[in-house]
Structure formats: structure tokens, C-alpha cells
Amino acid sequence: MGKNRGDGKFNTHIKKHLRKGIISALACLFMAAFVAFATPLTTEATENVIEDTTPTDPTTDRDEQLTGSQNERTNINDPGSAETPEDLKELNIANTVTVTYDNGNGSLNGALRILITLTLISLAPTLLVMMTSFTRIIVALHFTRTAIGTQTSPPNLVMIGIALFMTLFIMQPTLTEAYNTAVIPFENGDMDQQEFMTEVMKPFRHFMYGQTQTKDVRLFMQIDGLDWDGELESIPNVVLIPSFIVSELRTAFIIGFLIYIPFIVIDMVVASVLMSMGMMMLPPTTISLPFKILLFVLADGWSLIIGNLVKSFY
């Protein structure tokens, strides 16, 4: 019986070594096949060797210029060819970012226009907040959430999304007018950059001026040391934009105060009831929160707030 057990262990040990040997042999065959297929490809790739090692000048010895044709190089004159100080002052750039500044029409080439467009895109959030209805809307929504007492509901992402789409709805006539009167003529070549900036700002200036209080305009005109005749055309943008921002903040805080009033009444009533019942240690906000939400839902609060916010711009 013991001999049979010893023979079984010996057979098992031999099978393990045979299995390892077979696996090692297959691995060696696979590696040999891989090397056999890879070697011809390597040989073929190294056969095409350029024997001509004559030095070349990339600016003169090639058929095509990567940055332009032979007549439109990146530099007009060869480096080091200036003979007088006046030659050094001349702009020695041909077909990259160029500005026609002498005896030209003042237009910008495509590369510089792309650069300006990317810069405006980076400034788009600031322009959105400063020159549109976004400020009043987002501040009023924040006051609404704080007055109800729900610190994180609705979340900031939802509130910003609501403010963005409401801003797009309110600013749609202004954006359409700016596109029709400035962007389309500029793309058709009917106006230069200076006229484009003037025309595209006109609809926004009319919008901001209609929402700005006179005392705010007079304040910034006085700070800037300018006289104002009461007309929009005499207000520079550096005065109109901060005046508009201050007026928007004032209006938003007034709206926030009006939103707070009914919820403060609920807090006072709940606090008085708890005090009369002797529950002085129970926070009133814990009990008043469900009543605030109930009042807000029954009064259709979102419709009232959003509707009146939109109407406040007309």
C-alpha cells in the first residue's frame, strides 16, 4: 500500500516536470518564430539609406517653403542685411502674425484675428457677468435659496444653469441686433475692426443704460473727472459698465429683501410658538423649514420669482 502511494507521488512529480518542459518548448518556438518574422522587416527598413550628406540651406535649397512661397517668406529681408538705423525700425515679418500699420487700411490678418478670438473667449465669463443680466439673476436666486433655508438645494450647478439660460432668453434681442448690425457686415468686409467694435457695443450700451440708475452714472463720471450732459453717447464704456454693475447689485439686493420677508414671518411665528410651549432648546429653523417649503410650493414660488426677474428687465 505504501509502495503504491510512493509510485503515485513519483508519477505526479514527473507529469509536472513534463508539463513545464512542454510549456518552455512552446515558448521557445514562439520566440523563434517572432524573431524569424521580425528580422526581414528590420533588414528591409534599414536598406534605404541616404548616401548624400551634402550640407543644405533649408531657406534656399528646398522646392517649397513650409511657411509660404519663395516670394512670401517669414521675413521680408535676410537677417543681418540692414544697412541703416531706419532699416532696423522696419517690421521684418511677412506671412505670420502681421499688422498693416503704415499706409494700409489697418486690417488684421487671419492669425491675429484667431489670437484675438481666443483672448475674447477666455474673457467671455467676465463679459457675461459684467455686461448682461446674469448678475441680478444669480444673486436673486442665491437669496431665494438662503431665505428658504436649504443650503445646498438647488445646488450651485443648477442655479448657474438656470441663470445662464435666463440670461440667454433676456439678452436674445440684444445679441441678435449685435450680430445683424456688426458681425455680418464685418465678415462681409464692409467695416474695419474699429467700426466693428463700435457697432457691436451699441446694443449692449443701450441695454446697460436702460438698467442703470442716473446717480450711479453721475458717481463714476464725477470720479473720472468728466462732465455729463445726460446723454448715452457722452458716457464712455469704462464708466457705463461699472455703473451698470452697481445698479444691478442694488436691484438684486432689493429683490432679495422682498423674497426674505414671507420666510422671516414664518420663522418668527414658529419661534413664538416654540417659546410659548417651553421648547426653547429646539432650533426654530428645524421646524420652520418644512413650512417654508410648503409655502413656496403652494405659492408656485419658482414661477413667481423667475417670471418677475425676467419682467424686471422690460
Phi and psi restraints in degrees (value plus and minus 20) as a CYANA .aco file:
   2 GLY   PHI     -86.8   -46.8
   2 GLY   PSI     -54.5   -14.5
   3 LYS   PHI     -86.2   -46.2
   3 LYS   PSI     -60.3   -20.3
   4 ASN   PHI     -82.1   -42.1
   4 ASN   PSI     -59.4   -19.4
   5 ARG   PHI     -84.7   -44.7
   5 ARG   PSI     -60.9   -20.9
   6 GLY   PHI     -83.7   -43.7
   6 GLY   PSI     -60.6   -20.6
   7 ASP   PHI     -84.2   -44.2
   7 ASP   PSI     -58.3   -18.3
   8 GLY   PHI     -84.2   -44.2
   8 GLY   PSI     -63.5   -23.5
   9 LYS   PHI     -83.7   -43.7
   9 LYS   PSI     -59.8   -19.8
  10 PHE   PHI     -83.7   -43.7
  10 PHE   PSI     -61.2   -21.2
  11 ASN   PHI     -85.4   -45.4
  11 ASN   PSI     -60.6   -20.6
  12 THR   PHI     -82.6   -42.6
  12 THR   PSI     -61.4   -21.4
  13 HIS   PHI     -83.1   -43.1
  13 HIS   PSI     -60.6   -20.6
  14 ILE   PHI     -86.4   -46.4
  14 ILE   PSI     -60.2   -20.2
  15 LYS   PHI     -82.4   -42.4
  15 LYS   PSI     -59.2   -19.2
  16 LYS   PHI     -82.9   -42.9
  16 LYS   PSI     -63.8   -23.8
  17 HIS   PHI     -87.1   -47.1
  17 HIS   PSI     -57.2   -17.2
  18 LEU   PHI     -84.7   -44.7
  18 LEU   PSI     -60.9   -20.9
  19 ARG   PHI     -82.5   -42.5
  19 ARG   PSI     -62.8   -22.8
  20 LYS   PHI     -84.0   -44.0
  20 LYS   PSI     -58.8   -18.8
  21 GLY   PHI     -85.7   -45.7
  21 GLY   PSI     -60.6   -20.6
  22 ILE   PHI     -84.7   -44.7
  22 ILE   PSI     -62.1   -22.1
  23 ILE   PHI     -84.2   -44.2
  23 ILE   PSI     -61.2   -21.2
  24 SER   PHI     -84.7   -44.7
  24 SER   PSI     -58.8   -18.8
  25 ALA   PHI     -85.9   -45.9
  25 ALA   PSI     -62.1   -22.1
  26 LEU   PHI     -83.7   -43.7
  26 LEU   PSI     -59.2   -19.2
  27 ALA   PHI     -83.8   -43.8
  27 ALA   PSI     -61.1   -21.1
  28 CYS   PHI     -84.1   -44.1
  28 CYS   PSI     -60.8   -20.8
  29 LEU   PHI     -83.1   -43.1
  29 LEU   PSI     -60.5   -20.5
  30 PHE   PHI     -84.3   -44.3
  30 PHE   PSI     -63.4   -23.4
  31 MET   PHI     -84.5   -44.5
  31 MET   PSI     -60.0   -20.0
  32 ALA   PHI     -84.6   -44.6
  32 ALA   PSI     -60.3   -20.3
  33 ALA   PHI     -85.5   -45.5
  33 ALA   PSI     -60.7   -20.7
  34 PHE   PHI     -82.0   -42.0
  34 PHE   PSI     -65.3   -25.3
  35 VAL   PHI     -83.9   -43.9
  35 VAL   PSI     -58.3   -18.3
  36 ALA   PHI     -84.6   -44.6
  36 ALA   PSI     -57.7   -17.7
  37 PHE   PHI     -98.7   -58.7
  37 PHE   PSI     -52.1   -12.1
  38 ALA   PHI     -97.7   -57.7
  38 ALA   PSI     -50.4   -10.4
  39 THR   PHI     -83.6   -43.6
  39 THR   PSI     -64.2   -24.2
  40 PRO   PHI     -83.4   -43.4
  40 PRO   PSI     -57.3   -17.3
  41 LEU   PHI     -83.5   -43.5
  41 LEU   PSI     -61.1   -21.1
  42 THR   PHI     -84.9   -44.9
  42 THR   PSI     -60.9   -20.9
  43 THR   PHI     -84.5   -44.5
  43 THR   PSI     -62.0   -22.0
  44 GLU   PHI     -86.4   -46.4
  44 GLU   PSI     -55.8   -15.8
  45 ALA   PHI     -90.6   -50.6
  45 ALA   PSI     -46.5    -6.5
  46 THR   PHI    -116.1   -76.1
  46 THR   PSI     -17.7    22.3
  47 GLU   PHI     -96.2   -56.2
  47 GLU   PSI     -54.6   -14.6
  48 ASN   PHI    -102.7   -62.7
  48 ASN   PSI      72.5   112.5
  49 VAL   PHI    -135.8   -95.8
  49 VAL   PSI     112.2   152.2
  50 ILE   PHI    -101.2   -61.2
  50 ILE   PSI      97.0   137.0
  51 GLU   PHI    -107.9   -67.9
  51 GLU   PSI     -40.5    -0.5
  52 ASP   PHI    -100.2   -60.2
  52 ASP   PSI      90.8   130.8
  53 THR   PHI    -132.6   -92.6
  53 THR   PSI       7.6    47.6
  54 THR   PHI     -89.1   -49.1
  54 THR   PSI     110.3   150.3
  55 PRO   PHI     -79.5   -39.5
  55 PRO   PSI     120.6   160.6
  56 THR   PHI    -146.8  -106.8
  56 THR   PSI     135.2   175.2
  57 ASP   PHI    -122.9   -82.9
  57 ASP   PSI      93.4   133.4
  58 PRO   PHI     -85.6   -45.6
  58 PRO   PSI     -36.5     3.5
  59 THR   PHI    -109.6   -69.6
  59 THR   PSI     -32.3     7.7
  60 THR   PHI    -150.7  -110.7
  60 THR   PSI     -45.0    -5.0
  61 ASP   PHI    -116.0   -76.0
  61 ASP   PSI     -15.9    24.1
  62 ARG   PHI    -127.5   -87.5
  62 ARG   PSI     137.2   177.2
  63 ASP   PHI     -91.2   -51.2
  63 ASP   PSI     -57.7   -17.7
  64 GLU   PHI    -149.2  -109.2
  64 GLU   PSI     125.8   165.8
  65 GLN   PHI    -109.9   -69.9
  65 GLN   PSI     110.3   150.3
  66 LEU   PHI     -86.5   -46.5
  66 LEU   PSI     -47.0    -7.0
  67 THR   PHI    -123.6   -83.6
  67 THR   PSI      -7.3    32.7
  68 GLY   PHI     133.1   173.1
  68 GLY   PSI     159.3   199.3
  69 SER   PHI    -101.2   -61.2
  69 SER   PSI     159.1   199.1
  70 GLN   PHI     -83.5   -43.5
  70 GLN   PSI     -50.9   -10.9
  71 ASN   PHI    -106.1   -66.1
  71 ASN   PSI     -33.7     6.3
  72 GLU   PHI    -145.4  -105.4
  72 GLU   PSI      59.1    99.1
  73 ARG   PHI    -111.7   -71.7
  73 ARG   PSI     153.1   193.1
  74 THR   PHI     -89.9   -49.9
  74 THR   PSI     -41.9    -1.9
  75 ASN   PHI    -146.7  -106.7
  75 ASN   PSI     120.7   160.7
  76 ILE   PHI     -91.6   -51.6
  76 ILE   PSI     -70.4   -30.4
  77 ASN   PHI    -128.9   -88.9
  77 ASN   PSI     132.7   172.7
  78 ASP   PHI     -84.2   -44.2
  78 ASP   PSI     123.2   163.2
  79 PRO   PHI     -79.2   -39.2
  79 PRO   PSI     116.0   156.0
  80 GLY   PHI      65.1   105.1
  80 GLY   PSI     -13.5    26.5
  81 SER   PHI    -113.7   -73.7
  81 SER   PSI     -18.8    21.2
  82 ALA   PHI     -88.5   -48.5
  82 ALA   PSI     116.6   156.6
  83 GLU   PHI    -131.9   -91.9
  83 GLU   PSI     -46.5    -6.5
  84 THR   PHI    -147.8  -107.8
  84 THR   PSI     141.7   181.7
  85 PRO   PHI     -79.0   -39.0
  85 PRO   PSI     -49.6    -9.6
  86 GLU   PHI     -86.8   -46.8
  86 GLU   PSI     -53.1   -13.1
  87 ASP   PHI     -85.9   -45.9
  87 ASP   PSI     -54.3   -14.3
  88 LEU   PHI     -88.7   -48.7
  88 LEU   PSI     -47.1    -7.1
  89 LYS   PHI     -98.9   -58.9
  89 LYS   PSI     -38.8     1.2
  90 GLU   PHI     -90.9   -50.9
  90 GLU   PSI     124.4   164.4
  91 LEU   PHI     -93.8   -53.8
  91 LEU   PSI      95.3   135.3
  92 ASN   PHI    -120.7   -80.7
  92 ASN   PSI      30.3    70.3
  93 ILE   PHI    -148.5  -108.5
  93 ILE   PSI     116.2   156.2
  94 ALA   PHI    -128.5   -88.5
  94 ALA   PSI     -85.7   -45.7
  95 ASN   PHI    -144.7  -104.7
  95 ASN   PSI       4.9    44.9
  96 THR   PHI    -123.7   -83.7
  96 THR   PSI    -153.2  -113.2
  97 VAL   PHI     -97.8   -57.8
  97 VAL   PSI      84.2   124.2
  98 THR   PHI    -139.4   -99.4
  98 THR   PSI     128.6   168.6
  99 VAL   PHI    -147.9  -107.9
  99 VAL   PSI     103.1   143.1
 100 THR   PHI    -101.2   -61.2
 100 THR   PSI      84.5   124.5
 101 TYR   PHI    -133.9   -93.9
 101 TYR   PSI     -28.7    11.3
 102 ASP   PHI    -149.9  -109.9
 102 ASP   PSI      99.7   139.7
 103 ASN   PHI      36.5    76.5
 103 ASN   PSI      16.9    56.9
 104 GLY   PHI    -147.2  -107.2
 104 GLY   PSI    -192.6  -152.6
 105 ASN   PHI    -114.3   -74.3
 105 ASN   PSI     -15.0    25.0
 106 GLY   PHI      55.0    95.0
 106 GLY   PSI      -4.9    35.1
 107 SER   PHI    -103.5   -63.5
 107 SER   PSI     137.1   177.1
 108 LEU   PHI    -124.7   -84.7
 108 LEU   PSI     126.9   166.9
 109 ASN   PHI    -102.3   -62.3
 109 ASN   PSI     157.6   197.6
 110 GLY   PHI     -83.6   -43.6
 110 GLY   PSI     -60.1   -20.1
 111 ALA   PHI     -82.8   -42.8
 111 ALA   PSI     -63.2   -23.2
 112 LEU   PHI     -89.9   -49.9
 112 LEU   PSI     -54.0   -14.0
 113 ARG   PHI     -84.7   -44.7
 113 ARG   PSI     -58.4   -18.4
 114 ILE   PHI     -83.7   -43.7
 114 ILE   PSI     -61.8   -21.8
 115 LEU   PHI     -81.2   -41.2
 115 LEU   PSI     -63.9   -23.9
 116 ILE   PHI     -85.9   -45.9
 116 ILE   PSI     -58.3   -18.3
 117 THR   PHI     -83.3   -43.3
 117 THR   PSI     -64.1   -24.1
 118 LEU   PHI     -84.1   -44.1
 118 LEU   PSI     -57.0   -17.0
 119 THR   PHI     -85.0   -45.0
 119 THR   PSI     -62.3   -22.3
 120 LEU   PHI     -84.8   -44.8
 120 LEU   PSI     -54.9   -14.9
 121 ILE   PHI     -84.4   -44.4
 121 ILE   PSI     -59.7   -19.7
 122 SER   PHI     -86.7   -46.7
 122 SER   PSI     -47.9    -7.9
 123 LEU   PHI    -112.0   -72.0
 123 LEU   PSI     -20.0    20.0
 124 ALA   PHI     -78.5   -38.5
 124 ALA   PSI     -63.1   -23.1
 125 PRO   PHI     -78.8   -38.8
 125 PRO   PSI     -61.1   -21.1
 126 THR   PHI     -85.2   -45.2
 126 THR   PSI     -63.9   -23.9
 127 LEU   PHI     -83.5   -43.5
 127 LEU   PSI     -57.0   -17.0
 128 LEU   PHI     -82.6   -42.6
 128 LEU   PSI     -62.2   -22.2
 129 VAL   PHI     -95.1   -55.1
 129 VAL   PSI     -57.6   -17.6
 130 MET   PHI    -105.8   -65.8
 130 MET   PSI     -47.9    -7.9
 131 MET   PHI    -139.9   -99.9
 131 MET   PSI      -9.9    30.1
 132 THR   PHI    -149.6  -109.6
 132 THR   PSI    -191.4  -151.4
 133 SER   PHI    -104.4   -64.4
 133 SER   PSI     -13.2    26.8
 134 PHE   PHI     -81.9   -41.9
 134 PHE   PSI     -60.5   -20.5
 135 THR   PHI     -81.0   -41.0
 135 THR   PSI     -70.0   -30.0
 136 ARG   PHI     -82.1   -42.1
 136 ARG   PSI     -60.1   -20.1
 137 ILE   PHI     -88.1   -48.1
 137 ILE   PSI     -68.2   -28.2
 138 ILE   PHI     -88.2   -48.2
 138 ILE   PSI     -55.5   -15.5
 139 VAL   PHI     -88.8   -48.8
 139 VAL   PSI     -61.6   -21.6
 140 ALA   PHI     -84.5   -44.5
 140 ALA   PSI     -60.7   -20.7
 141 LEU   PHI     -84.9   -44.9
 141 LEU   PSI     -57.0   -17.0
 142 HIS   PHI     -85.2   -45.2
 142 HIS   PSI     -62.6   -22.6
 143 PHE   PHI     -81.9   -41.9
 143 PHE   PSI     -58.1   -18.1
 144 THR   PHI     -81.9   -41.9
 144 THR   PSI     -66.9   -26.9
 145 ARG   PHI     -84.3   -44.3
 145 ARG   PSI     -59.7   -19.7
 146 THR   PHI     -89.2   -49.2
 146 THR   PSI     -57.7   -17.7
 147 ALA   PHI     -86.6   -46.6
 147 ALA   PSI     -58.6   -18.6
 148 ILE   PHI     -87.0   -47.0
 148 ILE   PSI     -56.8   -16.8
 149 GLY   PHI      84.5   124.5
 149 GLY   PSI     -19.8    20.2
 150 THR   PHI    -107.6   -67.6
 150 THR   PSI      85.7   125.7
 151 GLN   PHI     -89.1   -49.1
 151 GLN   PSI     -54.2   -14.2
 152 THR   PHI    -143.2  -103.2
 152 THR   PSI      -5.5    34.5
 153 SER   PHI    -153.8  -113.8
 153 SER   PSI     100.3   140.3
 154 PRO   PHI     -90.2   -50.2
 154 PRO   PSI     130.9   170.9
 155 PRO   PHI     -87.3   -47.3
 155 PRO   PSI     146.7   186.7
 156 ASN   PHI     -80.8   -40.8
 156 ASN   PSI     -57.0   -17.0
 157 LEU   PHI     -82.8   -42.8
 157 LEU   PSI     -60.1   -20.1
 158 VAL   PHI     -87.7   -47.7
 158 VAL   PSI     -61.7   -21.7
 159 MET   PHI     -84.9   -44.9
 159 MET   PSI     -60.9   -20.9
 160 ILE   PHI     -85.6   -45.6
 160 ILE   PSI     -59.2   -19.2
 161 GLY   PHI     -83.0   -43.0
 161 GLY   PSI     -63.3   -23.3
 162 ILE   PHI     -81.1   -41.1
 162 ILE   PSI     -64.3   -24.3
 163 ALA   PHI     -84.3   -44.3
 163 ALA   PSI     -58.2   -18.2
 164 LEU   PHI     -84.5   -44.5
 164 LEU   PSI     -66.5   -26.5
 165 PHE   PHI     -91.5   -51.5
 165 PHE   PSI     -54.0   -14.0
 166 MET   PHI     -86.2   -46.2
 166 MET   PSI     -58.7   -18.7
 167 THR   PHI     -82.5   -42.5
 167 THR   PSI     -62.9   -22.9
 168 LEU   PHI     -82.1   -42.1
 168 LEU   PSI     -59.4   -19.4
 169 PHE   PHI     -86.0   -46.0
 169 PHE   PSI     -63.4   -23.4
 170 ILE   PHI     -92.3   -52.3
 170 ILE   PSI     -58.3   -18.3
 171 MET   PHI    -108.2   -68.2
 171 MET   PSI     -18.2    21.8
 172 GLN   PHI     -78.4   -38.4
 172 GLN   PSI     -66.0   -26.0
 173 PRO   PHI     -81.8   -41.8
 173 PRO   PSI     -59.1   -19.1
 174 THR   PHI     -85.4   -45.4
 174 THR   PSI     -64.3   -24.3
 175 LEU   PHI     -84.9   -44.9
 175 LEU   PSI     -59.7   -19.7
 176 THR   PHI     -84.4   -44.4
 176 THR   PSI     -62.7   -22.7
 177 GLU   PHI     -84.0   -44.0
 177 GLU   PSI     -62.0   -22.0
 178 ALA   PHI     -84.0   -44.0
 178 ALA   PSI     -57.4   -17.4
 179 TYR   PHI     -88.3   -48.3
 179 TYR   PSI     -62.4   -22.4
 180 ASN   PHI     -93.9   -53.9
 180 ASN   PSI     -54.9   -14.9
 181 THR   PHI    -113.7   -73.7
 181 THR   PSI     -37.2     2.8
 182 ALA   PHI    -145.3  -105.3
 182 ALA   PSI     -71.0   -31.0
 183 VAL   PHI     -88.3   -48.3
 183 VAL   PSI     -69.0   -29.0
 184 ILE   PHI     -82.9   -42.9
 184 ILE   PSI     -68.5   -28.5
 185 PRO   PHI     -81.6   -41.6
 185 PRO   PSI     -55.0   -15.0
 186 PHE   PHI     -87.1   -47.1
 186 PHE   PSI     -61.8   -21.8
 187 GLU   PHI     -87.4   -47.4
 187 GLU   PSI     -49.6    -9.6
 188 ASN   PHI    -101.0   -61.0
 188 ASN   PSI     -24.9    15.1
 189 GLY   PHI      62.2   102.2
 189 GLY   PSI      -1.9    38.1
 190 ASP   PHI    -106.1   -66.1
 190 ASP   PSI     -27.4    12.6
 191 MET   PHI    -169.6  -129.6
 191 MET   PSI     136.9   176.9
 192 ASP   PHI    -112.1   -72.1
 192 ASP   PSI    -194.1  -154.1
 193 GLN   PHI     -85.5   -45.5
 193 GLN   PSI     -59.7   -19.7
 194 GLN   PHI     -85.4   -45.4
 194 GLN   PSI     -64.1   -24.1
 195 GLU   PHI     -85.0   -45.0
 195 GLU   PSI     -56.2   -16.2
 196 PHE   PHI     -82.0   -42.0
 196 PHE   PSI     -66.8   -26.8
 197 MET   PHI     -82.8   -42.8
 197 MET   PSI     -57.5   -17.5
 198 THR   PHI     -87.2   -47.2
 198 THR   PSI     -64.1   -24.1
 199 GLU   PHI     -92.3   -52.3
 199 GLU   PSI     -56.6   -16.6
 200 VAL   PHI     -92.2   -52.2
 200 VAL   PSI     -43.4    -3.4
 201 MET   PHI    -103.5   -63.5
 201 MET   PSI     -39.5     0.5
 202 LYS   PHI     -79.1   -39.1
 202 LYS   PSI     -69.7   -29.7
 203 PRO   PHI     -81.9   -41.9
 203 PRO   PSI     -58.1   -18.1
 204 PHE   PHI     -88.6   -48.6
 204 PHE   PSI     -56.3   -16.3
 205 ARG   PHI     -84.9   -44.9
 205 ARG   PSI     -61.6   -21.6
 206 HIS   PHI     -83.8   -43.8
 206 HIS   PSI     -60.3   -20.3
 207 PHE   PHI     -84.5   -44.5
 207 PHE   PSI     -68.5   -28.5
 208 MET   PHI     -85.3   -45.3
 208 MET   PSI     -58.8   -18.8
 209 TYR   PHI     -85.4   -45.4
 209 TYR   PSI     -54.9   -14.9
 210 GLY   PHI     -89.2   -49.2
 210 GLY   PSI     -41.5    -1.5
 211 GLN   PHI    -124.8   -84.8
 211 GLN   PSI     -16.5    23.5
 212 THR   PHI    -122.9   -82.9
 212 THR   PSI     115.8   155.8
 213 GLN   PHI    -100.6   -60.6
 213 GLN   PSI     128.0   168.0
 214 THR   PHI     -83.0   -43.0
 214 THR   PSI     -57.9   -17.9
 215 LYS   PHI     -85.2   -45.2
 215 LYS   PSI     -50.3   -10.3
 216 ASP   PHI     -90.5   -50.5
 216 ASP   PSI     -59.0   -19.0
 217 VAL   PHI     -84.5   -44.5
 217 VAL   PSI     -64.3   -24.3
 218 ARG   PHI     -83.8   -43.8
 218 ARG   PSI     -54.9   -14.9
 219 LEU   PHI     -81.4   -41.4
 219 LEU   PSI     -70.4   -30.4
 220 PHE   PHI     -94.3   -54.3
 220 PHE   PSI     -50.3   -10.3
 221 MET   PHI     -85.3   -45.3
 221 MET   PSI     -58.6   -18.6
 222 GLN   PHI     -87.9   -47.9
 222 GLN   PSI     -60.2   -20.2
 223 ILE   PHI     -83.6   -43.6
 223 ILE   PSI     -58.1   -18.1
 224 ASP   PHI    -100.9   -60.9
 224 ASP   PSI     -25.3    14.7
 225 GLY   PHI      53.3    93.3
 225 GLY   PSI      12.7    52.7
 226 LEU   PHI    -134.3   -94.3
 226 LEU   PSI     132.3   172.3
 227 ASP   PHI    -116.1   -76.1
 227 ASP   PSI     120.0   160.0
 228 TRP   PHI    -140.7  -100.7
 228 TRP   PSI     109.9   149.9
 229 ASP   PHI    -114.9   -74.9
 229 ASP   PSI     -13.0    27.0
 230 GLY   PHI      69.4   109.4
 230 GLY   PSI     -16.7    23.3
 231 GLU   PHI    -125.6   -85.6
 231 GLU   PSI     131.3   171.3
 232 LEU   PHI     -86.5   -46.5
 232 LEU   PSI     -56.8   -16.8
 233 GLU   PHI     -83.4   -43.4
 233 GLU   PSI     -44.0    -4.0
 234 SER   PHI    -110.2   -70.2
 234 SER   PSI     -16.4    23.6
 235 ILE   PHI    -119.2   -79.2
 235 ILE   PSI      97.5   137.5
 236 PRO   PHI     -92.4   -52.4
 236 PRO   PSI     141.0   181.0
 237 ASN   PHI     -83.4   -43.4
 237 ASN   PSI     -53.7   -13.7
 238 VAL   PHI     -88.3   -48.3
 238 VAL   PSI     -35.4     4.6
 239 VAL   PHI    -119.3   -79.3
 239 VAL   PSI     -60.3   -20.3
 240 LEU   PHI     -87.6   -47.6
 240 LEU   PSI     -59.8   -19.8
 241 ILE   PHI     -86.4   -46.4
 241 ILE   PSI     -70.7   -30.7
 242 PRO   PHI     -84.8   -44.8
 242 PRO   PSI     -52.0   -12.0
 243 SER   PHI     -83.0   -43.0
 243 SER   PSI     -62.3   -22.3
 244 PHE   PHI     -83.4   -43.4
 244 PHE   PSI     -60.6   -20.6
 245 ILE   PHI     -84.2   -44.2
 245 ILE   PSI     -64.6   -24.6
 246 VAL   PHI     -83.4   -43.4
 246 VAL   PSI     -61.7   -21.7
 247 SER   PHI     -84.1   -44.1
 247 SER   PSI     -60.1   -20.1
 248 GLU   PHI     -84.4   -44.4
 248 GLU   PSI     -61.8   -21.8
 249 LEU   PHI     -84.4   -44.4
 249 LEU   PSI     -61.4   -21.4
 250 ARG   PHI     -82.4   -42.4
 250 ARG   PSI     -66.4   -26.4
 251 THR   PHI     -83.5   -43.5
 251 THR   PSI     -60.7   -20.7
 252 ALA   PHI     -84.4   -44.4
 252 ALA   PSI     -58.5   -18.5
 253 PHE   PHI     -90.8   -50.8
 253 PHE   PSI     -53.6   -13.6
 254 ILE   PHI     -84.5   -44.5
 254 ILE   PSI     -64.1   -24.1
 255 ILE   PHI     -82.5   -42.5
 255 ILE   PSI     -61.1   -21.1
 256 GLY   PHI     -81.7   -41.7
 256 GLY   PSI     -58.3   -18.3
 257 PHE   PHI     -84.0   -44.0
 257 PHE   PSI     -61.7   -21.7
 258 LEU   PHI     -85.9   -45.9
 258 LEU   PSI     -53.1   -13.1
 259 ILE   PHI     -89.8   -49.8
 259 ILE   PSI     -53.8   -13.8
 260 TYR   PHI     -88.7   -48.7
 260 TYR   PSI     -49.8    -9.8
 261 ILE   PHI     -76.0   -36.0
 261 ILE   PSI     -74.0   -34.0
 262 PRO   PHI     -83.7   -43.7
 262 PRO   PSI     -52.2   -12.2
 263 PHE   PHI     -95.5   -55.5
 263 PHE   PSI     -50.4   -10.4
 264 ILE   PHI     -86.9   -46.9
 264 ILE   PSI     -57.4   -17.4
 265 VAL   PHI     -81.0   -41.0
 265 VAL   PSI     -63.0   -23.0
 266 ILE   PHI     -82.8   -42.8
 266 ILE   PSI     -62.2   -22.2
 267 ASP   PHI     -81.5   -41.5
 267 ASP   PSI     -61.7   -21.7
 268 MET   PHI     -87.0   -47.0
 268 MET   PSI     -61.3   -21.3
 269 VAL   PHI     -84.3   -44.3
 269 VAL   PSI     -65.7   -25.7
 270 VAL   PHI     -83.5   -43.5
 270 VAL   PSI     -62.5   -22.5
 271 ALA   PHI     -83.3   -43.3
 271 ALA   PSI     -59.1   -19.1
 272 SER   PHI     -86.2   -46.2
 272 SER   PSI     -61.0   -21.0
 273 VAL   PHI     -84.7   -44.7
 273 VAL   PSI     -64.1   -24.1
 274 LEU   PHI     -84.8   -44.8
 274 LEU   PSI     -58.6   -18.6
 275 MET   PHI     -85.0   -45.0
 275 MET   PSI     -61.0   -21.0
 276 SER   PHI     -88.7   -48.7
 276 SER   PSI     -46.2    -6.2
 277 MET   PHI    -108.5   -68.5
 277 MET   PSI     -21.6    18.4
 278 GLY   PHI      62.0   102.0
 278 GLY   PSI      -8.2    31.8
 279 MET   PHI    -114.3   -74.3
 279 MET   PSI      45.2    85.2
 280 MET   PHI     -95.0   -55.0
 280 MET   PSI     -43.1    -3.1
 281 MET   PHI    -105.6   -65.6
 281 MET   PSI     -29.4    10.6
 282 LEU   PHI    -106.2   -66.2
 282 LEU   PSI     103.4   143.4
 283 PRO   PHI     -83.2   -43.2
 283 PRO   PSI     109.5   149.5
 284 PRO   PHI     -84.0   -44.0
 284 PRO   PSI     -51.0   -11.0
 285 THR   PHI     -84.2   -44.2
 285 THR   PSI     -50.6   -10.6
 286 THR   PHI     -84.7   -44.7
 286 THR   PSI     -57.2   -17.2
 287 ILE   PHI    -103.0   -63.0
 287 ILE   PSI     -54.8   -14.8
 288 SER   PHI     -98.4   -58.4
 288 SER   PSI     -40.3    -0.3
 289 LEU   PHI     -78.9   -38.9
 289 LEU   PSI     -68.1   -28.1
 290 PRO   PHI     -81.0   -41.0
 290 PRO   PSI     -55.7   -15.7
 291 PHE   PHI     -89.0   -49.0
 291 PHE   PSI     -56.2   -16.2
 292 LYS   PHI     -83.7   -43.7
 292 LYS   PSI     -65.7   -25.7
 293 ILE   PHI     -83.2   -43.2
 293 ILE   PSI     -61.5   -21.5
 294 LEU   PHI     -82.0   -42.0
 294 LEU   PSI     -63.9   -23.9
 295 LEU   PHI     -82.9   -42.9
 295 LEU   PSI     -62.1   -22.1
 296 PHE   PHI     -84.5   -44.5
 296 PHE   PSI     -59.4   -19.4
 297 VAL   PHI     -92.4   -52.4
 297 VAL   PSI     -64.3   -24.3
 298 LEU   PHI     -84.9   -44.9
 298 LEU   PSI     -53.4   -13.4
 299 ALA   PHI    -105.1   -65.1
 299 ALA   PSI     -19.0    21.0
 300 ASP   PHI      34.7    74.7
 300 ASP   PSI      37.5    77.5
 301 GLY   PHI     -81.6   -41.6
 301 GLY   PSI     -60.9   -20.9
 302 TRP   PHI     -83.5   -43.5
 302 TRP   PSI     -59.8   -19.8
 303 SER   PHI     -85.7   -45.7
 303 SER   PSI     -60.7   -20.7
 304 LEU   PHI     -85.9   -45.9
 304 LEU   PSI     -66.7   -26.7
 305 ILE   PHI     -87.5   -47.5
 305 ILE   PSI     -70.0   -30.0
 306 ILE   PHI     -86.3   -46.3
 306 ILE   PSI     -61.0   -21.0
 307 GLY   PHI     -82.4   -42.4
 307 GLY   PSI     -64.2   -24.2
 308 ASN   PHI     -91.9   -51.9
 308 ASN   PSI     -49.7    -9.7
 309 LEU   PHI     -83.5   -43.5
 309 LEU   PSI     -64.8   -24.8
 310 VAL   PHI     -84.6   -44.6
 310 VAL   PSI     -63.4   -23.4
 311 LYS   PHI     -86.3   -46.3
 311 LYS   PSI     -43.3    -3.3
 312 SER   PHI     -88.7   -48.7
 312 SER   PSI     -32.6     7.4
 313 PHE   PHI    -116.2   -76.2
 313 PHE   PSI     -19.6    20.4
